[in-house]
Amino acid sequence: MEKAGYVYILTNSRKTVLYIGVTTNLVRRLYEHSQGLMHGFTKRYNVTQLIYYETFSTIGEAILREKSLKGKTRKKKEILIEALNPDWKDISSEIF
């Protein structure tokens, strides 16, 4: 049986960077980002604030959605975020 999947969007404290990721364990992945355990882009730009996420029945569905979101303009991503989180608040407390 395939695991559920999550697509998530993180930003930095100044809201200047958007990062879209996919995972089967959102709690673990947010912890990894917040502790700087994910080397690369998110660590370099201190991208740790969860501002959006979606849940899917399978990781395959989540991967397709991630690819779709990554192909959108920043403006379209902002519209998506603001529909559910207009103030771009860190919503990671909803997950933990």
DRENTORKOL-3810 file (N, C-alpha, C; in nm, 4 decimals):
REM DRENTORKOL-3810
@n.u->0.0842; n.v->-0.1191; n.w->0.0000; ca.u->0.0000; ca.v->0.0000; ca.w->0.0000; c.u->0.0879; c.v->0.1244; c.w->0.0000
@n.u->0.0578; n.v->0.2149; n.w->-0.0891; ca.u->0.1366; ca.v->0.3374; ca.w->-0.1012; c.u->0.1006; c.v->0.4340; c.w->0.0120
@n.u->0.2029; n.v->0.5034; n.w->0.0602; ca.u->0.1839; ca.v->0.6002; ca.w->0.1684; c.u->0.1153; c.v->0.7265; c.w->0.1182
@n.u->0.0528; n.v->0.7965; n.w->0.2133; ca.u->-0.0042; ca.v->0.9277; ca.w->0.1828; c.u->0.1091; c.v->1.0243; c.w->0.1522
@n.u->0.0761; n.v->1.1334; n.w->0.0865; ca.u->0.1781; ca.v->1.2315; ca.w->0.0526; c.u->0.1331; c.v->1.3720; c.w->0.0863
@n.u->0.2312; n.v->1.4591; n.w->0.0994; ca.u->0.2065; ca.v->1.5997; ca.w->0.1304; c.u->0.2897; c.v->1.6872; c.w->0.0378
@n.u->0.2294; n.v->1.7937; n.w->-0.0071; ca.u->0.3014; ca.v->1.9000; ca.w->-0.0769; c.u->0.2974; c.v->2.0189; c.w->0.0169
@n.u->0.4097; n.v->2.0863; n.w->0.0306; ca.u->0.4158; ca.v->2.1975; ca.w->0.1246; c.u->0.4939; c.v->2.3129; c.w->0.0642
@n.u->0.4634; n.v->2.4322; n.w->0.1137; ca.u->0.5360; ca.v->2.5523; ca.w->0.0721; c.u->0.5933; c.v->2.6177; c.w->0.1967
@n.u->0.7230; n.v->2.6433; n.w->0.1914; ca.u->0.7935; ca.v->2.7125; ca.w->0.2994; c.u->0.8410; c.v->2.8473; c.w->0.2493
@n.u->0.8636; n.v->2.9377; n.w->0.3440; ca.u->0.9225; ca.v->3.0672; ca.w->0.3120; c.u->1.0204; c.v->3.1052; c.w->0.4224
@n.u->1.0906; n.v->3.2147; n.w->0.4003; ca.u->1.1831; ca.v->3.2656; ca.w->0.5021; c.u->1.1138; c.v->3.3759; c.w->0.5822
@n.u->1.1823; n.v->3.4312; n.w->0.6793; ca.u->1.1197; ca.v->3.5305; ca.w->0.7682; c.u->1.0768; c.v->3.6580; c.w->0.6951
@n.u->1.1441; n.v->3.6911; n.w->0.5852; ca.u->1.1079; ca.v->3.8120; ca.w->0.5093; c.u->1.0077; c.v->3.7851; c.w->0.3978
@n.u->0.9690; n.v->3.6587; n.w->0.3830; ca.u->0.8706; ca.v->3.6173; ca.w->0.2808; c.u->0.9192; c.v->3.6436; c.w->0.1384
@n.u->1.0499; n.v->3.6405; n.w->0.1181; ca.u->1.1061; ca.v->3.6682; ca.w->-0.0144; c.u->1.1349; c.v->3.5423; c.w->-0.0949
@n.u->1.1345; n.v->3.4280; n.w->-0.0294; ca.u->1.1688; ca.v->3.3021; ca.w->-0.0950; c.u->1.0541; c.v->3.2032; c.w->-0.0763
@n.u->1.0225; n.v->3.1294; n.w->-0.1827; ca.u->0.9245; ca.v->3.0215; ca.w->-0.1730; c.u->0.9931; c.v->2.8908; c.w->-0.2089
@n.u->0.9661; n.v->2.7887; n.w->-0.1290; ca.u->1.0198; ca.v->2.6555; ca.w->-0.1558; c.u->0.9044; c.v->2.5571; c.w->-0.1542
@n.u->0.8928; n.v->2.4769; n.w->-0.2582; ca.u->0.7883; ca.v->2.3757; ca.w->-0.2669; c.u->0.8531; c.v->2.2393; c.w->-0.2527
@n.u->0.8001; n.v->2.1588; n.w->-0.1607; ca.u->0.8539; ca.v->2.0252; ca.w->-0.1387; c.u->0.7440; c.v->1.9220; c.w->-0.1310
@n.u->0.7855; n.v->1.7952; n.w->-0.1294; ca.u->0.6932; ca.v->1.6827; ca.w->-0.1192; c.u->0.7522; c.v->1.5821; c.w->-0.0213
@n.u->0.6660; n.v->1.5145; n.w->0.0549; ca.u->0.7123; ca.v->1.4178; ca.w->0.1537; c.u->0.6001; c.v->1.3220; c.w->0.1900
@n.u->0.6377; n.v->1.2116; n.w->0.2534; ca.u->0.5382; ca.v->1.1198; ca.w->0.3091; c.u->0.5211; c.v->1.1424; c.w->0.4583
@n.u->0.6089; n.v->1.2246; n.w->0.5176; ca.u->0.6022; ca.v->1.2499; ca.w->0.6619; c.u->0.6267; c.v->1.3992; c.w->0.6860
@n.u->0.5198; n.v->1.4751; n.w->0.6916; ca.u->0.5315; ca.v->1.6205; ca.w->0.7009; c.u->0.5932; c.v->1.6656; c.w->0.8329
@n.u->0.5592; n.v->1.6014; n.w->0.9417; ca.u->0.6152; ca.v->1.6397; ca.w->1.0717; c.u->0.7670; c.v->1.6239; c.w->1.0702
@n.u->0.8135; n.v->1.5086; n.w->1.0247; ca.u->0.9579; ca.v->1.4849; ca.w->1.0197; c.u->1.0279; c.v->1.5854; c.w->0.9267
@n.u->0.9674; n.v->1.6091; n.w->0.8101; ca.u->1.0309; ca.v->1.6991; ca.w->0.7133; c.u->1.0381; c.v->1.8417; c.w->0.7661
@n.u->0.9348; n.v->1.8886; n.w->0.8335; ca.u->0.9381; ca.v->2.0235; ca.w->0.8910; c.u->1.0452; c.v->2.0335; c.w->0.9983
@n.u->1.0594; n.v->1.9287; n.w->1.0776; ca.u->1.1649; ca.v->1.9258; ca.w->1.1783; c.u->1.3025; c.v->1.9344; c.w->1.1112
@n.u->1.3218; n.v->1.8576; n.w->1.0064; ca.u->1.4502; ca.v->1.8584; ca.w->0.9350; c.u->1.4822; c.v->1.9979; c.w->0.8808
@n.u->1.3825; n.v->2.0633; n.w->0.8239; ca.u->1.4041; ca.v->2.1995; ca.w->0.7728; c.u->1.4340; c.v->2.2961; c.w->0.8880
@n.u->1.3579; n.v->2.2894; n.w->0.9958; ca.u->1.3739; ca.v->2.3846; ca.w->1.1063; c.u->1.5083; c.v->2.3692; c.w->1.1771
@n.u->1.5645; n.v->2.2498; n.w->1.1762; ca.u->1.6921; ca.v->2.2242; ca.w->1.2424; c.u->1.8113; c.v->2.2361; c.w->1.1479
@n.u->1.7862; n.v->2.2747; n.w->1.0241; ca.u->1.8946; ca.v->2.2893; ca.w->0.9275; c.u->1.9532; c.v->2.1571; c.w->0.8816
@n.u->1.8772; n.v->2.0494; n.w->0.8921; ca.u->1.9256; ca.v->1.9173; ca.w->0.8532; c.u->1.9134; c.v->1.8928; c.w->0.7032
@n.u->1.8346; n.v->1.9743; n.w->0.6360; ca.u->1.8182; ca.v->1.9629; ca.w->0.4906; c.u->1.9185; c.v->2.0561; c.w->0.4245
@n.u->2.0252; n.v->1.9991; n.w->0.3738; ca.u->2.1294; ca.v->2.0802; ca.w->0.3119; c.u->2.0825; c.v->2.1311; c.w->0.1763
@n.u->2.1346; n.v->2.2440; n.w->0.1373; ca.u->2.0995; ca.v->2.3000; ca.w->0.0078; c.u->2.0204; c.v->2.4283; c.w->0.0202
@n.u->1.9234; n.v->2.4429; n.w->-0.0689; ca.u->1.8485; ca.v->2.5667; ca.w->-0.0847; c.u->1.7839; c.v->2.6135; c.w->0.0454
@n.u->1.7095; n.v->2.5266; n.w->0.1120; ca.u->1.6353; ca.v->2.5706; ca.w->0.2308; c.u->1.7270; c.v->2.6099; c.w->0.3447
@n.u->1.8373; n.v->2.5414; n.w->0.3583; ca.u->1.9332; ca.v->2.5776; ca.w->0.4636; c.u->2.0039; c.v->2.7087; c.w->0.4279
@n.u->2.0444; n.v->2.7216; n.w->0.3038; ca.u->2.1166; ca.v->2.8411; ca.w->0.2588; c.u->2.0327; c.v->2.9674; c.w->0.2756
@n.u->1.9020; n.v->2.9587; n.w->0.2473; ca.u->1.8153; ca.v->3.0759; ca.w->0.2529; c.u->1.7259; c.v->3.0793; c.w->0.3775
@n.u->1.7538; n.v->2.9919; n.w->0.4747; ca.u->1.6810; ca.v->2.9880; ca.w->0.6014; c.u->1.5294; c.v->2.9804; c.w->0.5793
@n.u->1.4899; n.v->2.8870; n.w->0.4958; ca.u->1.3498; ca.v->2.8682; ca.w->0.4595; c.u->1.2897; c.v->2.7644; c.w->0.5547
@n.u->1.2182; n.v->2.8118; n.w->0.6565; ca.u->1.1690; ca.v->2.7227; ca.w->0.7612; c.u->1.0226; c.v->2.7424; c.w->0.7977
@n.u->0.9578; n.v->2.8441; n.w->0.7463; ca.u->0.8198; ca.v->2.8741; ca.w->0.7867; c.u->0.7198; c.v->2.8085; c.w->0.6916
@n.u->0.6370; n.v->2.7207; n.w->0.7472; ca.u->0.5334; ca.v->2.6542; ca.w->0.6688; c.u->0.4177; c.v->2.7516; c.w->0.6477
@n.u->0.3860; n.v->2.7789; n.w->0.5215; ca.u->0.2763; ca.v->2.8717; ca.w->0.4935; c.u->0.1626; c.v->2.8070; c.w->0.4156
@n.u->0.1844; n.v->2.6819; n.w->0.3687; ca.u->0.0812; ca.v->2.6143; ca.w->0.2900; c.u->0.1138; c.v->2.4663; c.w->0.2814
@n.u->0.0105; n.v->2.3822; n.w->0.2841; ca.u->0.0311; ca.v->2.2407; ca.w->0.2557; c.u->-0.0977; c.v->2.1773; c.w->0.2060
@n.u->-0.0835; n.v->2.0677; n.w->0.1362; ca.u->-0.1953; ca.v->1.9881; ca.w->0.0880; c.u->-0.1662; c.v->1.8421; c.w->0.1211
@n.u->-0.2709; n.v->1.7656; n.w->0.1459; ca.u->-0.2595; ca.v->1.6230; ca.w->0.1760; c.u->-0.3182; c.v->1.5418; c.w->0.0612
@n.u->-0.2514; n.v->1.4311; n.w->0.0271; ca.u->-0.2958; ca.v->1.3435; ca.w->-0.0816; c.u->-0.3002; c.v->1.1992; c.w->-0.0347
@n.u->-0.3822; n.v->1.1200; n.w->-0.0979; ca.u->-0.3959; ca.v->0.9787; ca.w->-0.0617; c.u->-0.2683; c.v->0.8997; c.w->-0.0885
@n.u->-0.1945; n.v->0.9412; n.w->-0.1916; ca.u->-0.0714; ca.v->0.8697; ca.w->-0.2274; c.u->0.0412; c.v->0.9681; c.w->-0.2525
@n.u->0.1631; n.v->0.9207; n.w->-0.2372; ca.u->0.2791; ca.v->1.0048; ca.w->-0.2662; c.u->0.2861; c.v->1.0370; c.w->-0.4158
@n.u->0.2378; n.v->0.9459; n.w->-0.4980; ca.u->0.2359; ca.v->0.9708; ca.w->-0.6422; c.u->0.1519; c.v->1.0929; c.w->-0.6778
@n.u->0.0354; n.v->1.1046; n.w->-0.6161; ca.u->-0.0501; ca.v->1.2217; ca.w->-0.6383; c.u->0.0194; c.v->1.3488; c.w->-0.5907
@n.u->0.0861; n.v->1.3390; n.w->-0.4768; ca.u->0.1566; ca.v->1.4554; ca.w->-0.4218; c.u->0.2694; c.v->1.4998; c.w->-0.5147
@n.u->0.3414; n.v->1.4059; n.w->-0.5711; ca.u->0.4511; ca.v->1.4391; ca.w->-0.6628; c.u->0.3979; c.v->1.5101; c.w->-0.7867
@n.u->0.2860; n.v->1.4626; n.w->-0.8397; ca.u->0.2258; ca.v->1.5298; ca.w->-0.9558; c.u->0.1864; c.v->1.6731; c.w->-0.9223
@n.u->0.1287; n.v->1.6926; n.w->-0.8043; ca.u->0.0888; ca.v->1.8275; ca.w->-0.7620; c.u->0.2110; c.v->1.9166; c.w->-0.7423
@n.u->0.3161; n.v->1.8615; n.w->-0.6823; ca.u->0.4392; ca.v->1.9380; ca.w->-0.6626; c.u->0.4926; c.v->1.9878; c.w->-0.7968
@n.u->0.4973; n.v->1.9008; n.w->-0.8947; ca.u->0.5467; ca.v->1.9394; ca.w->-1.0279; c.u->0.4591; c.v->2.0484; c.w->-1.0885
@n.u->0.3286; n.v->2.0350; n.w->-1.0698; ca.u->0.2359; ca.v->2.1354; ca.w->-1.1209; c.u->0.2613; c.v->2.2719; c.w->-1.0556
@n.u->0.2767; n.v->2.2725; n.w->-0.9239; ca.u->0.3000; ca.v->2.3990; ca.w->-0.8525; c.u->0.4331; c.v->2.4615; c.w->-0.8900
@n.u->0.5361; n.v->2.3794; n.w->-0.9057; ca.u->0.6676; ca.v->2.4333; ca.w->-0.9409; c.u->0.6666; c.v->2.4994; c.w->-1.0775
@n.u->0.5716; n.v->2.4620; n.w->-1.1629; ca.u->0.5625; ca.v->2.5214; ca.w->-1.2956; c.u->0.4845; c.v->2.6519; c.w->-1.2995
@n.u->0.4264; n.v->2.6901; n.w->-1.1893; ca.u->0.3461; ca.v->2.8130; ca.w->-1.1845; c.u->0.4336; c.v->2.9344; c.w->-1.1533
@n.u->0.3837; n.v->3.0507; n.w->-1.1903; ca.u->0.4539; ca.v->3.1748; ca.w->-1.1593; c.u->0.4454; c.v->3.2021; c.w->-1.0094
@n.u->0.5321; n.v->3.2878; n.w->-0.9612; ca.u->0.5268; ca.v->3.3258; ca.w->-0.8196; c.u->0.3906; c.v->3.3876; c.w->-0.7870
@n.u->0.3379; n.v->3.4689; n.w->-0.8758; ca.u->0.2086; ca.v->3.5334; ca.w->-0.8514; c.u->0.0990; c.v->3.4295; c.w->-0.8305
@n.u->0.0967; n.v->3.3251; n.w->-0.9115; ca.u->-0.0049; ca.v->3.2207; ca.w->-0.8961; c.u->0.0145; c.v->3.1448; c.w->-0.7653
@n.u->0.1386; n.v->3.1251; n.w->-0.7250; ca.u->0.1665; ca.v->3.0600; ca.w->-0.5967; c.u->0.1183; c.v->3.1485; c.w->-0.4815
@n.u->0.1400; n.v->3.2787; n.w->-0.4936; ca.u->0.0944; ca.v->3.3715; ca.w->-0.3908; c.u->-0.0578; c.v->3.3686; c.w->-0.3772
@n.u->-0.1280; n.v->3.3632; n.w->-0.4883; ca.u->-0.2753; ca.v->3.3571; ca.w->-0.4867; c.u->-0.3211; c.v->3.2302; c.w->-0.4155
@n.u->-0.2564; n.v->3.1186; n.w->-0.4441; ca.u->-0.2887; ca.v->2.9915; ca.w->-0.3788; c.u->-0.2678; c.v->3.0001; c.w->-0.2277
@n.u->-0.1541; n.v->3.0519; n.w->-0.1873; ca.u->-0.1218; ca.v->3.0659; ca.w->-0.0446; c.u->-0.2230; c.v->3.1564; c.w->0.0241
@n.u->-0.2487; n.v->3.2726; n.w->-0.0355; ca.u->-0.3348; ca.v->3.3719; ca.w->0.0274; c.u->-0.4807; c.v->3.3288; c.w->0.0362
@n.u->-0.5215; n.v->3.2334; n.w->-0.0466; ca.u->-0.6588; ca.v->3.1830; ca.w->-0.0381; c.u->-0.6817; c.v->3.1113; c.w->0.0954
@n.u->-0.5799; n.v->3.0473; n.w->0.1494; ca.u->-0.5925; ca.v->2.9742; ca.w->0.2757; c.u->-0.5180; c.v->3.0393; c.w->0.3912
@n.u->-0.4208; n.v->3.1209; n.w->0.3599; ca.u->-0.3361; ca.v->3.1810; ca.w->0.4638; c.u->-0.3017; c.v->3.3249; c.w->0.4226
@n.u->-0.3994; n.v->3.4149; n.w->0.4283; ca.u->-0.3798; ca.v->3.5499; ca.w->0.3755; c.u->-0.2673; c.v->3.6304; c.w->0.4416
@n.u->-0.2350; n.v->3.5987; n.w->0.5649; ca.u->-0.1295; ca.v->3.6723; ca.w->0.6344; c.u->0.0059; c.v->3.6027; c.w->0.6280
@n.u->0.0129; n.v->3.4909; n.w->0.5566; ca.u->0.1366; ca.v->3.4136; ca.w->0.5424; c.u->0.1954; c.v->3.3781; c.w->0.6787
@n.u->0.1093; n.v->3.3433; n.w->0.7728; ca.u->0.1561; ca.v->3.3031; ca.w->0.9057; c.u->0.2176; c.v->3.1637; c.w->0.8987
@n.u->0.3138; n.v->3.1378; n.w->0.9858; ca.u->0.3722; ca.v->3.0053; ca.w->0.9974; c.u->0.2657; c.v->2.9141; c.w->1.0582
@n.u->0.2215; n.v->2.8150; n.w->0.9838; ca.u->0.1138; ca.v->2.7274; ca.w->1.0298; c.u->0.1681; c.v->2.5909; c.w->1.0754
@n.u->0.2960; n.v->2.5820; n.w->1.1003; ca.u->0.3519; ca.v->2.4531; ca.w->1.1420; c.u->0.2918; c.v->2.4042; c.w->1.2729
@n.u->0.2398; n.v->2.4943; n.w->1.3558; ca.u->0.1774; ca.v->2.4509; ca.w->1.4819; c.u->0.0527; c.v->2.3658; c.w->1.4553
@n.u->-0.0069; n.v->2.3788; n.w->1.3370; ca.u->-0.1205; ca.v->2.2942; ca.w->1.2997; c.u->-0.0772; c.v->2.1494; c.w->1.2802
@n.u->0.0490; n.v->2.1294; n.w->1.2489; ca.u->0.1007; ca.v->1.9972; ca.w->1.2169; c.u->0.1510; c.v->1.9268; c.w->1.3416
@n.u->0.2151; n.v->1.9999; n.w->1.4315; ca.u->0.2780; ca.v->1.9388; ca.w->1.5492; c.u->0.1804; c.v->1.9155; c.w->1.6605
END
